[in-house]
Amino acid sequence: MINGLQPIPVKEISKLTSPKIWLIEGYLKNFATFTPISGIIKADSKGNLLQLKGKANTAVNLSCDKCLTSFNYKLEFETDEMIWIGKEDLNLEDLKLEVSSSQLASIVDFIDPNENFDPAHWLFEQLNLRMPLLNICGDHCPGSPQINSPEKISHGQNDSGEQQQIDSRWIALKNFH
């Protein structure tokens, strides 16, 4: 658990004369990393908007989707986003009257003014959004593992005329193209 990342009421952030800053150094409870997460989160009230700036990095251990080997992956982000402080069913026309067009384009979410902003949850979301969709260990990935087992069957000849052995468990994938 990262010390100091406790939720804070949105109303308290709105009353601050300077941005609320959280320094990040440690581990999140529900996000497995093998190095501490380090970075910074800055929350600043801009009237009916909450501007969140954050930067963090860590490293995670992933399993390759092709060859199943473990590999380390550097995970980092730097973001600047706006969150509308108000109700979800706000009319977009009303919103345009209160914010500039550049601010309108950067609004990514909303938060009820009576709720708390949870910096640990926001950090968790930012890190999860940067996780790769496809885990590949690199350009050197050998592909599907060659398993030495009795399930191997003969499957024709390769280019040099040698009999080719394929693990029977991979035949369905080989024919799926």
LOZA-646027 format. One record per residue (C-alpha): residue number from 1; residue in one letter; chain; x, z, y. Coordinates in pm, whole numbers. Example, Ala and Ser with C-alpha at 12.3 -4.5 7.8 and 13.67 -1.06 7.14 Angstrom:
{n: 1, res: a, chain: A, u: 1230, w: 780, v: -450}
{n: 2, res: s, chain: A, u: 1367, w: 714, v: -106}
//
This chain:
{n: 1, res: m, chain: A, u: 0, w: 0, v: 0}
{n: 2, res: i, chain: A, u: 128, w: -89, v: 344}
{n: 3, res: n, chain: A, u: 123, w: 209, v: 579}
{n: 4, res: g, chain: A, u: -78, w: 169, v: 898}
{n: 5, res: l, chain: A, u: -301, w: -121, v: 787}
{n: 6, res: q, chain: A, u: -621, w: 82, v: 804}
{n: 7, res: p, chain: A, u: -940, w: -84, v: 930}
{n: 8, res: i, chain: A, u: -1016, w: -41, v: 1301}
{n: 9, res: p, chain: A, u: -1355, w: -76, v: 1472}
{n: 10, res: v, chain: A, u: -1390, w: -405, v: 1659}
{n: 11, res: k, chain: A, u: -1523, w: -206, v: 1957}
{n: 12, res: e, chain: A, u: -1192, w: -15, v: 1976}
{n: 13, res: i, chain: A, u: -991, w: -339, v: 1981}
{n: 14, res: s, chain: A, u: -1219, w: -468, v: 2260}
{n: 15, res: k, chain: A, u: -1140, w: -159, v: 2473}
{n: 16, res: l, chain: A, u: -761, w: -190, v: 2442}
{n: 17, res: t, chain: A, u: -568, w: -310, v: 2747}
{n: 18, res: s, chain: A, u: -294, w: -459, v: 2530}
{n: 19, res: p, chain: A, u: -301, w: -621, v: 2185}
{n: 20, res: k, chain: A, u: -315, w: -405, v: 1872}
{n: 21, res: i, chain: A, u: -2, w: -471, v: 1664}
{n: 22, res: w, chain: A, u: 59, w: -392, v: 1299}
{n: 23, res: l, chain: A, u: 407, w: -419, v: 1151}
{n: 24, res: i, chain: A, u: 397, w: -520, v: 786}
{n: 25, res: e, chain: A, u: 651, w: -395, v: 533}
{n: 26, res: g, chain: A, u: 538, w: -321, v: 180}
{n: 27, res: y, chain: A, u: 302, w: -425, v: -96}
{n: 28, res: l, chain: A, u: -72, w: -494, v: -99}
{n: 29, res: k, chain: A, u: -273, w: -318, v: -369}
{n: 30, res: n, chain: A, u: -447, w: -630, v: -509}
{n: 31, res: f, chain: A, u: -179, w: -892, v: -447}
{n: 32, res: a, chain: A, u: 116, w: -896, v: -688}
{n: 33, res: t, chain: A, u: 448, w: -983, v: -525}
{n: 34, res: f, chain: A, u: 800, w: -906, v: -639}
{n: 35, res: t, chain: A, u: 939, w: -868, v: -288}
{n: 36, res: p, chain: A, u: 779, w: -661, v: -13}
{n: 37, res: i, chain: A, u: 552, w: -844, v: 228}
{n: 38, res: s, chain: A, u: 707, w: -837, v: 572}
{n: 39, res: g, chain: A, u: 567, w: -958, v: 900}
{n: 40, res: i, chain: A, u: 339, w: -878, v: 1190}
{n: 41, res: i, chain: A, u: -32, w: -898, v: 1280}
{n: 42, res: k, chain: A, u: -149, w: -897, v: 1640}
{n: 43, res: a, chain: A, u: -516, w: -858, v: 1741}
{n: 44, res: d, chain: A, u: -618, w: -920, v: 2102}
{n: 45, res: s, chain: A, u: -965, w: -908, v: 2252}
{n: 46, res: k, chain: A, u: -1059, w: -1211, v: 2462}
{n: 47, res: g, chain: A, u: -1411, w: -1112, v: 2568}
{n: 48, res: n, chain: A, u: -1638, w: -1223, v: 2284}
{n: 49, res: l, chain: A, u: -1342, w: -1352, v: 2084}
{n: 50, res: l, chain: A, u: -1087, w: -1172, v: 1873}
{n: 51, res: q, chain: A, u: -757, w: -1357, v: 1872}
{n: 52, res: l, chain: A, u: -553, w: -1293, v: 1559}
{n: 53, res: k, chain: A, u: -191, w: -1395, v: 1533}
{n: 54, res: g, chain: A, u: 5, w: -1327, v: 1221}
{n: 55, res: k, chain: A, u: 327, w: -1409, v: 1048}
{n: 56, res: a, chain: A, u: 438, w: -1283, v: 708}
{n: 57, res: n, chain: A, u: 646, w: -1375, v: 406}
{n: 58, res: t, chain: A, u: 703, w: -1259, v: 52}
{n: 59, res: a, chain: A, u: 779, w: -1402, v: -291}
{n: 60, res: v, chain: A, u: 555, w: -1425, v: -595}
{n: 61, res: n, chain: A, u: 621, w: -1508, v: -957}
{n: 62, res: l, chain: A, u: 408, w: -1795, v: -1091}
{n: 63, res: s, chain: A, u: 367, w: -1967, v: -1424}
{n: 64, res: c, chain: A, u: 418, w: -2344, v: -1426}
{n: 65, res: d, chain: A, u: 98, w: -2533, v: -1511}
{n: 66, res: k, chain: A, u: 299, w: -2801, v: -1696}
{n: 67, res: c, chain: A, u: 571, w: -2623, v: -1894}
{n: 68, res: l, chain: A, u: 443, w: -2263, v: -1879}
{n: 69, res: t, chain: A, u: 776, w: -2119, v: -1761}
{n: 70, res: s, chain: A, u: 789, w: -1855, v: -1490}
{n: 71, res: f, chain: A, u: 933, w: -1939, v: -1151}
{n: 72, res: n, chain: A, u: 964, w: -1773, v: -811}
{n: 73, res: y, chain: A, u: 772, w: -1910, v: -514}
{n: 74, res: k, chain: A, u: 832, w: -1822, v: -149}
{n: 75, res: l, chain: A, u: 500, w: -1750, v: 18}
{n: 76, res: e, chain: A, u: 476, w: -1744, v: 396}
{n: 77, res: f, chain: A, u: 238, w: -1810, v: 681}
{n: 78, res: e, chain: A, u: 220, w: -1817, v: 1058}
{n: 79, res: t, chain: A, u: -125, w: -1849, v: 1211}
{n: 80, res: d, chain: A, u: -319, w: -1812, v: 1533}
{n: 81, res: e, chain: A, u: -696, w: -1803, v: 1500}
{n: 82, res: m, chain: A, u: -1004, w: -1693, v: 1688}
{n: 83, res: i, chain: A, u: -1292, w: -1492, v: 1547}
{n: 84, res: w, chain: A, u: -1624, w: -1480, v: 1726}
{n: 85, res: i, chain: A, u: -1739, w: -1122, v: 1795}
{n: 86, res: g, chain: A, u: -2112, w: -1147, v: 1740}
{n: 87, res: k, chain: A, u: -2390, w: -1224, v: 1499}
{n: 88, res: e, chain: A, u: -2370, w: -1506, v: 1241}
{n: 89, res: d, chain: A, u: -2686, w: -1681, v: 1359}
{n: 90, res: l, chain: A, u: -2550, w: -1746, v: 1709}
{n: 91, res: n, chain: A, u: -2665, w: -2077, v: 1857}
{n: 92, res: l, chain: A, u: -2371, w: -2318, v: 1896}
{n: 93, res: e, chain: A, u: -2501, w: -2424, v: 2240}
{n: 94, res: d, chain: A, u: -2485, w: -2061, v: 2359}
{n: 95, res: l, chain: A, u: -2133, w: -2035, v: 2224}
{n: 96, res: k, chain: A, u: -2021, w: -2344, v: 2418}
{n: 97, res: l, chain: A, u: -2127, w: -2176, v: 2741}
{n: 98, res: e, chain: A, u: -1904, w: -1875, v: 2679}
{n: 99, res: v, chain: A, u: -1580, w: -2032, v: 2553}
{n: 100, res: s, chain: A, u: -1365, w: -2331, v: 2640}
{n: 101, res: s, chain: A, u: -1360, w: -2636, v: 2413}
{n: 102, res: s, chain: A, u: -1008, w: -2552, v: 2288}
{n: 103, res: q, chain: A, u: -1118, w: -2199, v: 2198}
{n: 104, res: l, chain: A, u: -1431, w: -2336, v: 2032}
{n: 105, res: a, chain: A, u: -1219, w: -2557, v: 1807}
{n: 106, res: s, chain: A, u: -1006, w: -2263, v: 1693}
{n: 107, res: i, chain: A, u: -1294, w: -2029, v: 1596}
{n: 108, res: v, chain: A, u: -1273, w: -1983, v: 1220}
{n: 109, res: d, chain: A, u: -1509, w: -1694, v: 1151}
{n: 110, res: f, chain: A, u: -1730, w: -1429, v: 1306}
{n: 111, res: i, chain: A, u: -1736, w: -1051, v: 1292}
{n: 112, res: d, chain: A, u: -2017, w: -816, v: 1385}
{n: 113, res: p, chain: A, u: -1918, w: -605, v: 1688}
{n: 114, res: n, chain: A, u: -2030, w: -292, v: 1499}
{n: 115, res: e, chain: A, u: -1798, w: -360, v: 1204}
{n: 116, res: n, chain: A, u: -1434, w: -283, v: 1140}
{n: 117, res: f, chain: A, u: -1153, w: -534, v: 1139}
{n: 118, res: d, chain: A, u: -946, w: -480, v: 823}
{n: 119, res: p, chain: A, u: -588, w: -607, v: 875}
{n: 120, res: a, chain: A, u: -498, w: -554, v: 508}
{n: 121, res: h, chain: A, u: -789, w: -772, v: 395}
{n: 122, res: w, chain: A, u: -705, w: -1036, v: 657}
{n: 123, res: l, chain: A, u: -343, w: -1039, v: 533}
{n: 124, res: f, chain: A, u: -467, w: -1069, v: 173}
{n: 125, res: e, chain: A, u: -681, w: -1370, v: 269}
{n: 126, res: q, chain: A, u: -399, w: -1541, v: 459}
{n: 127, res: l, chain: A, u: -159, w: -1506, v: 166}
{n: 128, res: n, chain: A, u: -418, w: -1627, v: -86}
{n: 129, res: l, chain: A, u: -493, w: -1932, v: 127}
{n: 130, res: r, chain: A, u: -125, w: -2030, v: 102}
{n: 131, res: m, chain: A, u: -103, w: -2001, v: -277}
{n: 132, res: p, chain: A, u: -41, w: -2341, v: -436}
{n: 133, res: l, chain: A, u: -334, w: -2505, v: -613}
{n: 134, res: l, chain: A, u: -103, w: -2655, v: -873}
{n: 135, res: n, chain: A, u: 190, w: -2444, v: -991}
{n: 136, res: i, chain: A, u: 482, w: -2673, v: -1075}
{n: 137, res: c, chain: A, u: 825, w: -2518, v: -1124}
{n: 138, res: g, chain: A, u: 999, w: -2811, v: -956}
{n: 139, res: d, chain: A, u: 1120, w: -3169, v: -993}
{n: 140, res: h, chain: A, u: 1318, w: -3063, v: -1299}
{n: 141, res: c, chain: A, u: 1002, w: -2954, v: -1489}
{n: 142, res: p, chain: A, u: 1029, w: -3071, v: -1853}
{n: 143, res: g, chain: A, u: 651, w: -3101, v: -1890}
{n: 144, res: s, chain: A, u: 454, w: -2986, v: -2192}
{n: 145, res: p, chain: A, u: 652, w: -2754, v: -2416}
{n: 146, res: q, chain: A, u: 782, w: -2896, v: -2743}
{n: 147, res: i, chain: A, u: 682, w: -2641, v: -3001}
{n: 148, res: n, chain: A, u: 859, w: -2631, v: -3337}
{n: 149, res: s, chain: A, u: 577, w: -2556, v: -3573}
{n: 150, res: p, chain: A, u: 425, w: -2686, v: -3896}
{n: 151, res: e, chain: A, u: 143, w: -2847, v: -3695}
{n: 152, res: k, chain: A, u: 370, w: -3138, v: -3593}
{n: 153, res: i, chain: A, u: 256, w: -3473, v: -3724}
{n: 154, res: s, chain: A, u: 407, w: -3818, v: -3726}
{n: 155, res: h, chain: A, u: 284, w: -4036, v: -3444}
{n: 156, res: g, chain: A, u: 452, w: -4376, v: -3461}
{n: 157, res: q, chain: A, u: 801, w: -4470, v: -3355}
{n: 158, res: n, chain: A, u: 980, w: -4427, v: -3026}
{n: 159, res: d, chain: A, u: 1180, w: -4702, v: -2845}
{n: 160, res: s, chain: A, u: 1488, w: -4654, v: -3064}
{n: 161, res: g, chain: A, u: 1288, w: -4693, v: -3387}
{n: 162, res: e, chain: A, u: 1296, w: -4322, v: -3480}
{n: 163, res: q, chain: A, u: 984, w: -4154, v: -3611}
{n: 164, res: q, chain: A, u: 818, w: -3961, v: -3324}
{n: 165, res: q, chain: A, u: 688, w: -3610, v: -3395}
{n: 166, res: i, chain: A, u: 407, w: -3470, v: -3180}
{n: 167, res: d, chain: A, u: 261, w: -3123, v: -3202}
{n: 168, res: s, chain: A, u: -96, w: -3175, v: -3323}
{n: 169, res: r, chain: A, u: -226, w: -2930, v: -3062}
{n: 170, res: w, chain: A, u: -123, w: -3175, v: -2786}
{n: 171, res: i, chain: A, u: -284, w: -3489, v: -2936}
{n: 172, res: a, chain: A, u: -610, w: -3445, v: -2744}
{n: 173, res: l, chain: A, u: -416, w: -3428, v: -2416}
{n: 174, res: k, chain: A, u: -196, w: -3726, v: -2512}
{n: 175, res: n, chain: A, u: -502, w: -3940, v: -2576}
{n: 176, res: f, chain: A, u: -666, w: -3823, v: -2253}
{n: 177, res: h, chain: A, u: -542, w: -4075, v: -1995}
//
